[in-house]
Amino acid sequence: MAKRSRIVGCGSYLPANVVSNKDLEARGVETSDEWIVQRTGIRSRHIAAEGELTSDLALAAARAALNHAGVDATSIDCIVLATTTPDNTFPSTATKVQAGLGLTRGFALDVQAVCAGFVYALSVADSFIRSGQATRALVIGAETFSRLLDWNDRTTCVLFGDGAGAVVLEAAEGKGDSSDRAVLSTHLHSDGRYYDLLYVDGGASSTMTTGHVRMHGQEIFRHAVTKLSEVVEEALVANGLEPSDVDWLVPHQANQRIIDGIARKLKLPSSKVVLTVDRHGNTSAASIPLALAEAVHDGRVKRGDLILMEAIGGGLTWGSALVRW
């Protein structure tokens, strides 16, 4: 028998304020609904209210995941929170969630891998469980990405939104093969040579300001198609599986054209791709758990289904995860 980590619950939270492409036009952003939809597939996004912090979103998603799992917060040994938009430079936003849940035991930490953050965080928590350092973990992706946007830059401000998603992981026994209901494997990569393709032009050490998102969109698109295809293949090969074995693709929700390209390579019909980018925009580290929670709660994902997750973000960072639900 092998020690595994199994997802036993998931939850999500989206701010109440929905901003459509038409709303952006009305606000004076030099763009149009047609331009945005054709290039990205995005029609609307959620924007956090004034005073609504990343920790608030994360805490709401965490509570929803715990409720879905039917477990008490006091049973959580560790919290791994992926975010690019922490409440403060320090301490970690994860510790604020820990306090919000009333926890005074275990440990909590943030992971920074931008849009690939949730896959990174899942890998970290999975490792803690498999090594015996934790029995039950909360993995959260949460962002108030709108706080990093230059609303005069139409190449970036139309792309992003705010939200949070979370899953509960717990230790389980398995055979150690791809039939286990568990996180089967995770595959992480980064290449700092491409640091300046997607970045924020500020920081505590460099400018002592928060800064704004800057992006070379065409270059990011090119790298995304190549690197995501490779890391998807890596996950399948590592588990002795074929593309036809995948029941659901739950991708990072950045651009519908990238998602469609990966689905074509896997020969997956659109009915097997969980798509939320049209309503959420790019919520960075929150996008995969938001999409997963939606597909689980509406009944699409069923016990035993094989789920493939993949994401790429600034760094560049990218990764994939295979999970048997």
N, C-alpha and C positions, 0 to 999 in steps of 0.2 A: 504493500500500500504506500501511497505517496501523499504528503501533506500538500494541500492546494488551498487557494482562496476562492470563495464562491460569492458571486453577487446575489444578495438575498433581498435587496430592496433598492428602489430608486425614487428620486423626487426632484422637483424643479420649482423655480420661481422666476416670474417675469414682471418687471415693473408695470404699473397700470397704464402709464402714458405711452400710447402707440403713435408713432410718427410715420406717416405715409410719404411716398415720393412726392405726391401732390402737395403735402404740407411743406416739404423742403422747397419746392418751387415757390410757394406762397411766401416763404421766409426770405426769399431773395437769393437762394443758392442757384448759381448758373448751371442748371441742369434741367432734365425733364424725366418724367416717368418712363417714357419710351427709351431714352438713352440708358437709364439705369437698368431697366428690365432686360434689354437686349444684351448688355455686357455682363450682367451679374446674376440675373434672375430675382433680384431683391425687389420687393414691392413695399415693405414696411419694416419697421424695427421698433423695439421698446427702448425707452430712454428713462433712466432713473430720475426720480423727483429730487428737487433740491433737498439736501440733507440726508438723502437715502444713500447709504454707504455700501461698499462691496461686502463688508461683514454682515450687513442687514440682509442682503440678497442671499449670501452664503448660508446664513443661519436659517432662513426660511426654507431653502432647498434641503438643508440637512434635516430639519424637523420633518419635512415631508417624506424624505427617504427613510428615516427611522420609523415613522408611522407605517409606511408601506411594508417595511421589513417586520414590523411587529415586535421591535426590540426597544428596550429602554436606553436612554442616552448614557446612563451610568455604566453600561456594559462596554462602552467604547474605550479601547486601549490607545488608539492613536487617530489623529486627524491630519490628513495631508491635503492641503488646499492649494490648487493651482490658480494663480492670478498674476496679471501684469499691472493691475491697478489696486495695490494694497491701500488700506485706509491711511497708513502712515509708513514712513520709511522703515521704522521699527517701533514696537515689536511686530511679530508676524500677525497677519490677519487671522490666521488659524487659531492663535491663542485667544482672540476676541470671540471667535465662534465657540471655542472650548468653554470660556467663561459664560457665554450666553446660554449654553446647554446645561450650565450648572456643574460642570466637571471640574474636579480638583485632583484628578489622578491621570495617569498616562502622559502622553506627550503630543505636541501639535507643532506643525511646521508648514511653511509655505514652499512652493516649488515655482520657479520662474522659467518657463519655456515658451512663453507667449501662446500662440494658437495650438502648439503641440502639448501644452501644459497638462491637459487631462490625461493623455496617454502616459506622459512622464510620471504624473502623480499616481496613476493606477499601478505602474511598474514599481514605484517605491513602496506603496502599501502592500502590494503582492509579495515583495521581497521580505518585508517585515513579518508578514504572516507565515510565509514558508520557512523563515529562519527561526520562528518561535518567539520573536520579540513582541508579537501582538496576536490576539485571538480574534478580535473584531475591530474593524477600522472604518472610518468615514473618509471617502475620497470626494473632494468637491472641486468643481471648476466654477469660478465666479468672477465677473467683470463688471465694472462701470466704465467701459471703454470710451463712452461718449466724453468723459472728462479729459481725454487725450486728443480730442479732435480739433482741428482748425476748420471752423465752419465756413471759411472762405476758400478752402481747398476742395473742389468738387471731386477730385480724384480719390480722396480718402473719406471725407465726411459722409458720403452717401452709403458707405460700405458697412459700417459697424453699428452694433447695438449693445444693449446691456442685458444681463440675465445671470442665472446660476442654476447648476444642476449638481446632483450628488448621488452617490451610491454607497450602500453599506456592504462591506466585504467581511466574510467570516471564514475561519479555518474549517476545512472539510477534508475528509479522506477520499482519495481517488486511486484509480489504477495507475495513473501516471501517463495515460495515453490520451488521444484526442477525443475519446468518448466521455471523458470526465465532464461533469457539470461544474465548470470552474474557469478561471482565467488560465487559458492554455499556455500562452506565451506573450511576451511583449518584446518589441524591437525598437531600440532608440538610436538616433544618430544626430550629429550636429557637424557644421562646418563653418567656423568663424570667418573664413575668407569672404563670406557673403554678408557680413555684418551690416553693411550699409545699404542693402537692398530693401530692408524693412526695419525701421528703427524709430525711436523717439529722440528728438533733438534737444534733450534736456536730461538733467539728473543731478543728484546731490553732489557728486564728486566733480562733475564737469561744469555745470552752469548754475547750480543751486536753484534750479527751477524745474517744474514738471515737464515742460516741453510739449511738442505736438508730434503726432504720427507723420512720418515721411516714408514714401513707398515708391519703388520703381516697379510698377505693375506688370509690365510685359516680361521683365526678367523673372519676377516672382512666379508668374504663370508658367513660364518655360521650365523652371526648376521644379515646380509643383508636379507637373505632369510626369516628368522623368523620375523624380525621387519617390513620389508616392507609388508609382507603378512598381518600382524596385522593392520598396519596403512591404508592399502587399504580397509580392511574390516570395519575399523572405519569410514572412509569417506562414504562408501556406506550405512552403518546402520544409520548414522547421517542424511542422506537425504532420507531414506526410499526407497533405490534403490537396484537393484540386479545386479550382474556382467553382466548379459545379456543386461542391459540398457546402458552399456558403449560402446561408438562408437570408441573411440581411447584411447589407452594407450600411454602416452608420458612420458617415464621414464627417470630417470637419466641414462646417457650413460656411465656406468663404465665397465660392463662386459656382454657379450651377454648371458652367461649361467644364470646369475641372472635375466636378463630381460625375458628370455625364461621361467624361473621358475615361475615368477609372472604371465606371460600370461597364463601358464597352469592352475594355481590356479583360474584365472578368466574365464577359458575356452574360451579365446579369440584367434582366429586364427592369425597367423603371419601377415596376411594382414591388421590387425587392430592395429598393433604395429608400432609406428614410431621409426625407427632404424637408427641412424647415427654413432654409435660407431665404425663401420668399417672404416669410413672415417675421423672422428674427434678425435677418442680416447676419453679419459675421460677429459673433459674440466671443471670439477668441477661445480661451480655455473652457468657456461654458458651453460651447456649441455642441460637442459630442454628448455630454450627459443630458443636455436639454432635449436633443433629438432622441436619445435612448429612452428617456423617461416618457416622452410622448408615445413612442411606438409600443412600449410595455403597457402603459395605462390604457391605450385604446385597443389593446388585444391583438395587435399584429404579431408581436414577439411572443412565442410560446415556449414552454419548457422543452429543453433539448435542442432548441434552435442554435445554429452556429452564427455568431455575430462577428463581423470584421470591422474594426475601427481603424481609421488612419487620419493623420493630420500633419500639416507643415506650418511652421511659423518663423518669425524673426530669429536670427541667430547665424545662419539658418539652423533650425531644429526641426526634426521630423521623426515620425515613428508610427508603429502599428501595434494593434493588440487583437488577439483572437480569443473570444469568450464563448463558452458553451453555456447557454442560459439555463 
